[in-house]
Amino acid sequence: MIDCVKRRAMLGTLACASFFTALPAHAQSGFPEKTVTVVVPFAPGGSFDVIARQLAVGLGKVWKQPVVIDNRSGAGGNLGAQAVIKAKPDGYTLLFWGDGVLTNPLLYSDPPFDAIRDIAGVALVATTPQVLVSNSQSSIKTMSDVVKSTQPLNYGTAGNGTPGHLAAELMRREGANQLSHIPYRGGSPALTDLLGGQIQLVSTGLPATLPFIRSGRVHPIAVTSKERLEILPDVSTVGETIKGYEVDTWFGMMAPQGTPLEIRTKIASDIKQILASPQLKKQLAEGGFLVRTSTPTELEQKMVEDLAFWKEQVTKSGARAE
């Protein structure tokens, strides 16, 4: 299991390497010539939506064409992804999601799509870890407390098969035996019950919990990234207690399969240019994101490797769509 995590981390490093690709003249000057639509498969206001809108503003300035956000929520993101899959593969319809595009179909006995077959990579944008938190009044303060607990520890997540669920189940299988999953319909109700004392822990994405951590309402036990974060230097990693553990999740731009590589490469190059802004990097970092860019090919390689990792997590966790 841990070897699988290590291999995934190694490829993630490759996928996050800096790049600059020379483009054919027609790709540089011919695209885009009209409005580009970015489908976000969730309701407005969430992490994916916020970053997508920041990218849309930047791309609109670079391209001198409108870039509009189309929020298509439903089925945990699958409805938006399916809308993109059915779109014309010409670069004018894009999908902004993350590794949920790999995990969500795995939760169904009849998967609605195959991300590797149906979706083309454009660019990695950012990574963010999951974080395990407790109520600030709880005696559970460290990952060692979680591992050594002799009492059941009910942990809430944003739902079955979410990264927070799969990350915590990997903790459970690697030694945190008392963890017991309580799925919610979103991270907010899970955090509400944590604050109310109905559950002992919450495992979810860092961006959703940062306001609660900064206000002191919840206590960060550990992050799932390989290394500690600059914005939370005193918070340990899970791997400091469970050796070899690492789970990072990513945000990225994708397109319908068949979208020409030269168009995807141009979009990736322009996204890299936008993300080079120190102001935007700082803004994203303060929100719990670490900027990571890639070429389309590197993102597709990462998707293939990550699919193997997440498939193993879903299978071993027994997660199914709610």
C-alpha positions as CSV (number, residue, x, y, z in Angstrom):
1,M,0.0,0.0,0.0
2,I,2.6,2.5,1.1
3,D,4.8,1.6,-2.0
4,C,1.8,2.6,-4.1
5,V,1.6,6.0,-2.3
6,K,5.3,6.5,-2.9
7,R,5.0,5.8,-6.6
8,R,2.1,8.2,-6.9
9,A,4.1,10.9,-5.1
10,M,7.1,10.4,-7.5
11,L,4.9,10.8,-10.5
12,G,3.2,13.8,-8.9
13,T,6.7,15.4,-8.7
14,L,7.2,14.8,-12.4
15,A,3.8,16.1,-13.3
16,C,4.4,19.3,-11.3
17,A,7.7,20.1,-13.2
18,S,7.9,23.5,-14.8
19,F,7.5,23.7,-18.5
20,F,7.5,25.9,-21.6
21,T,6.5,24.4,-24.9
22,A,7.0,26.1,-28.2
23,L,3.7,26.2,-30.1
24,P,2.8,26.2,-33.8
25,A,2.0,29.7,-35.0
26,H,-1.6,28.8,-35.8
27,A,-2.1,27.5,-32.3
28,Q,-0.8,30.8,-30.8
29,S,-2.7,33.2,-33.0
30,G,-5.9,31.2,-34.0
31,F,-7.2,30.2,-30.5
32,P,-9.4,31.3,-29.1
33,E,-11.6,33.3,-31.6
34,K,-14.8,33.3,-29.5
35,T,-16.1,32.7,-26.0
36,V,-14.6,29.8,-24.0
37,T,-16.8,28.0,-21.5
38,V,-15.3,26.5,-18.3
39,V,-17.6,24.0,-16.7
40,V,-17.3,23.7,-12.9
41,P,-19.3,20.6,-11.8
42,F,-20.3,22.2,-8.4
43,A,-22.4,25.0,-7.2
44,P,-21.0,28.5,-7.0
45,G,-18.9,29.5,-4.0
46,G,-16.8,26.3,-3.4
47,S,-13.1,25.9,-3.9
48,F,-13.3,24.7,-7.5
49,D,-15.6,27.6,-8.4
50,V,-13.4,30.2,-6.7
51,I,-10.2,29.1,-8.5
52,A,-11.9,28.7,-11.8
53,R,-13.2,32.2,-11.7
54,Q,-9.7,33.5,-10.9
55,L,-8.4,31.6,-13.9
56,A,-11.2,32.8,-16.1
57,V,-10.4,36.5,-15.4
58,G,-6.8,35.9,-16.2
59,L,-7.4,33.9,-19.4
60,G,-9.9,36.5,-20.6
61,K,-7.2,39.2,-20.3
62,V,-4.6,37.0,-22.1
63,W,-7.0,35.8,-24.9
64,K,-9.0,39.0,-25.2
65,Q,-12.1,36.8,-25.4
66,P,-14.8,36.1,-22.9
67,V,-14.3,33.2,-20.6
68,V,-17.5,32.2,-18.8
69,I,-18.1,29.8,-15.9
70,D,-20.9,27.3,-16.2
71,N,-21.8,25.7,-12.8
72,R,-23.3,22.3,-13.5
73,S,-23.6,20.6,-10.1
74,G,-25.1,17.1,-9.5
75,A,-24.0,13.5,-8.9
76,G,-20.9,14.6,-7.1
77,G,-19.5,16.3,-10.1
78,N,-20.4,13.7,-12.7
79,L,-23.1,15.7,-14.5
80,G,-20.7,18.5,-15.3
81,A,-18.1,16.1,-16.5
82,Q,-20.5,14.3,-18.7
83,A,-21.6,17.7,-20.3
84,V,-18.0,18.4,-21.2
85,I,-17.4,14.9,-22.5
86,K,-20.3,15.4,-24.9
87,A,-19.1,18.8,-26.1
88,K,-17.2,19.4,-29.3
89,P,-13.5,18.8,-28.8
90,D,-12.3,22.1,-30.0
91,G,-11.0,23.8,-26.8
92,Y,-14.0,26.0,-26.4
93,T,-15.5,23.8,-23.6
94,L,-13.3,23.0,-20.7
95,L,-13.7,21.2,-17.4
96,F,-12.3,22.5,-14.1
97,W,-12.2,19.7,-11.6
98,G,-9.6,17.5,-9.9
99,D,-9.0,13.9,-9.0
100,G,-12.7,13.5,-8.2
101,V,-13.0,13.0,-12.0
102,L,-11.1,9.7,-11.4
103,T,-12.7,8.6,-8.1
104,N,-16.4,9.5,-8.6
105,P,-17.1,7.0,-11.5
106,L,-15.6,4.3,-9.3
107,L,-18.4,4.6,-6.8
108,Y,-21.0,3.3,-9.3
109,S,-21.6,-0.2,-10.4
110,D,-22.2,1.2,-13.9
111,P,-19.7,4.1,-14.2
112,P,-21.1,7.1,-16.0
113,F,-17.8,7.6,-17.8
114,D,-14.2,6.7,-18.0
115,A,-11.9,9.7,-17.3
116,I,-8.9,8.2,-19.0
117,R,-10.9,7.3,-22.1
118,D,-13.2,10.3,-22.3
119,I,-11.3,13.3,-20.9
120,A,-8.0,14.9,-22.1
121,G,-5.6,16.6,-19.7
122,V,-4.9,20.3,-20.2
123,A,-3.0,21.6,-17.1
124,L,-2.5,20.9,-13.4
125,V,-3.3,24.1,-11.5
126,A,-2.9,23.4,-7.8
127,T,-2.7,20.8,-5.1
128,T,-4.1,20.8,-1.6
129,P,-4.0,18.2,1.2
130,Q,-6.8,16.8,3.3
131,V,-6.7,17.6,7.0
132,L,-7.9,15.8,10.0
133,V,-9.4,18.1,12.7
134,S,-10.9,17.8,16.1
135,N,-13.0,20.1,18.2
136,S,-10.8,22.6,19.9
137,Q,-12.0,21.3,23.3
138,S,-11.2,17.7,22.5
139,S,-8.4,15.7,24.2
140,I,-7.5,14.3,20.7
141,K,-4.7,16.7,19.6
142,T,-2.2,14.7,17.7
143,M,-2.1,11.8,15.1
144,S,-0.5,9.7,17.9
145,D,-3.6,10.3,20.0
146,V,-5.7,9.0,17.1
147,V,-3.6,5.9,16.5
148,K,-3.4,5.1,20.3
149,S,-7.1,5.7,21.0
150,T,-8.9,2.8,22.6
151,Q,-12.3,4.3,22.1
152,P,-14.1,4.6,18.7
153,L,-13.5,7.9,16.9
154,N,-16.4,8.9,14.7
155,Y,-15.1,11.1,11.8
156,G,-17.3,13.1,9.4
157,T,-16.6,13.7,5.8
158,A,-18.2,15.5,2.8
159,G,-19.6,12.1,1.7
160,N,-18.8,8.5,0.7
161,G,-15.8,8.2,-1.7
162,T,-14.6,11.8,-1.2
163,P,-10.9,12.4,-0.8
164,G,-11.4,13.1,2.9
165,H,-13.1,9.7,3.3
166,L,-10.5,7.8,1.3
167,A,-7.6,9.5,3.0
168,A,-9.0,8.7,6.5
169,E,-9.7,5.1,5.5
170,L,-6.1,4.8,4.5
171,M,-5.1,6.1,7.9
172,R,-7.4,3.5,9.5
173,R,-5.9,0.6,7.5
174,E,-2.4,1.8,8.4
175,G,-2.9,1.9,12.1
176,A,-5.6,4.4,13.2
177,N,-7.9,1.4,13.9
178,Q,-10.6,3.3,15.9
179,L,-11.7,5.6,13.1
180,S,-15.3,5.1,12.1
181,H,-16.8,6.9,9.1
182,I,-19.9,9.2,9.3
183,P,-20.7,10.5,5.8
184,Y,-22.4,13.9,5.4
185,R,-23.8,15.7,2.4
186,G,-20.9,18.2,2.3
187,G,-18.1,19.4,4.5
188,S,-20.1,22.2,6.2
189,P,-22.6,20.0,8.0
190,A,-19.8,17.7,9.1
191,L,-17.9,20.6,10.7
192,T,-21.2,21.9,12.3
193,D,-21.6,18.5,14.0
194,L,-18.0,18.5,15.0
195,L,-18.4,21.9,16.7
196,G,-21.6,20.6,18.4
197,G,-19.8,17.6,19.8
198,Q,-21.8,15.0,17.8
199,I,-18.7,13.6,16.2
200,Q,-15.1,13.5,17.3
201,L,-13.2,14.3,14.1
202,V,-13.6,15.6,10.5
203,S,-11.5,14.6,7.5
204,T,-11.9,17.0,4.6
205,G,-10.0,19.4,2.3
206,L,-7.8,22.0,3.9
207,P,-9.4,25.0,2.2
208,A,-12.8,24.3,3.7
209,T,-11.4,24.1,7.3
210,L,-8.9,26.9,7.3
211,P,-11.4,29.6,8.5
212,F,-12.3,27.3,11.4
213,I,-8.6,26.6,12.2
214,R,-7.7,30.2,12.1
215,S,-10.6,31.2,14.4
216,G,-9.5,28.5,16.8
217,R,-12.9,26.7,16.6
218,V,-11.3,23.4,15.5
219,H,-7.9,21.9,16.1
220,P,-5.8,20.7,13.2
221,I,-4.4,17.2,14.0
222,A,-2.5,16.5,10.8
223,V,-2.3,17.2,7.1
224,T,-2.1,14.4,4.5
225,S,0.7,16.1,2.4
226,K,4.2,14.7,2.3
227,E,5.6,17.8,4.0
228,R,4.4,20.4,6.5
229,L,2.7,23.5,5.0
230,E,4.2,27.0,5.2
231,I,0.8,28.4,6.3
232,L,0.5,25.8,9.1
233,P,4.1,25.1,10.1
234,D,3.2,23.7,13.5
235,V,0.8,21.2,12.1
236,S,2.3,17.7,11.6
237,T,1.9,15.5,8.6
238,V,0.1,12.1,9.0
239,G,3.4,10.6,7.6
240,E,5.3,11.7,10.7
241,T,3.2,9.1,12.7
242,I,2.3,6.7,9.9
243,K,5.5,6.3,8.0
244,G,5.2,6.6,4.2
245,Y,1.7,8.0,4.3
246,E,0.9,10.7,1.7
247,V,-2.3,11.8,0.0
248,D,-2.5,15.0,-1.9
249,T,-5.4,16.1,-4.1
250,W,-5.2,18.2,-7.2
251,F,-7.2,20.8,-9.2
252,G,-6.8,21.0,-12.9
253,M,-8.2,22.0,-16.3
254,M,-9.4,19.3,-18.7
255,A,-11.1,19.0,-22.0
256,P,-13.1,16.5,-24.1
257,Q,-11.0,13.7,-25.4
258,G,-10.0,14.5,-29.0
259,T,-9.2,18.2,-28.3
260,P,-6.0,18.9,-30.3
261,L,-2.8,18.8,-28.3
262,E,-1.6,22.1,-29.7
263,I,-4.7,23.9,-28.4
264,R,-4.4,22.2,-25.0
265,T,-0.7,23.1,-24.9
266,K,-1.5,26.7,-25.6
267,I,-4.1,26.8,-22.8
268,A,-1.7,25.1,-20.4
269,S,1.0,27.7,-21.3
270,D,-1.4,30.6,-20.7
271,I,-2.5,29.1,-17.4
272,K,1.1,28.8,-16.3
273,Q,1.6,32.5,-17.2
274,I,-1.4,33.5,-15.1
275,L,-0.3,31.4,-12.1
276,A,3.2,32.9,-12.2
277,S,1.6,36.0,-10.6
278,P,3.1,36.4,-7.0
279,Q,-0.2,38.0,-5.9
280,L,-2.3,35.1,-7.1
281,K,0.2,32.5,-5.7
282,K,0.0,34.2,-2.3
283,Q,-3.8,34.4,-2.5
284,L,-4.1,30.7,-3.3
285,A,-1.5,29.8,-0.7
286,E,-3.5,31.6,2.0
287,G,-6.5,29.6,0.9
288,G,-4.7,26.3,1.4
289,F,-3.6,25.7,-2.2
290,L,-0.1,25.2,-3.6
291,V,0.3,26.2,-7.2
292,R,1.5,23.4,-9.5
293,T,1.5,23.5,-13.3
294,S,2.0,20.9,-15.9
295,T,1.8,20.2,-19.6
296,P,-1.2,18.3,-21.0
297,T,0.8,15.1,-21.3
298,E,2.1,15.3,-17.7
299,L,-1.4,15.8,-16.4
300,E,-2.6,12.7,-18.4
301,Q,0.3,10.7,-17.0
302,K,-0.7,11.8,-13.5
303,M,-4.3,10.9,-14.1
304,V,-3.3,7.3,-15.2
305,E,-1.1,6.8,-12.1
306,D,-3.6,8.4,-9.7
307,L,-6.4,6.3,-11.1
308,A,-4.6,3.1,-9.9
309,F,-4.0,4.7,-6.5
310,W,-7.6,5.8,-6.0
311,K,-9.1,2.6,-7.4
312,E,-7.2,0.7,-4.7
313,Q,-8.5,3.1,-2.0
314,V,-12.1,2.9,-3.2
315,T,-12.0,-0.9,-3.4
316,K,-10.5,-1.3,0.0
317,S,-12.8,1.3,1.6
318,G,-15.9,-0.3,0.1
319,A,-17.1,3.3,-0.8
320,R,-20.2,3.5,-2.9
321,A,-22.3,6.5,-4.2
322,E,-24.9,7.7,-1.7
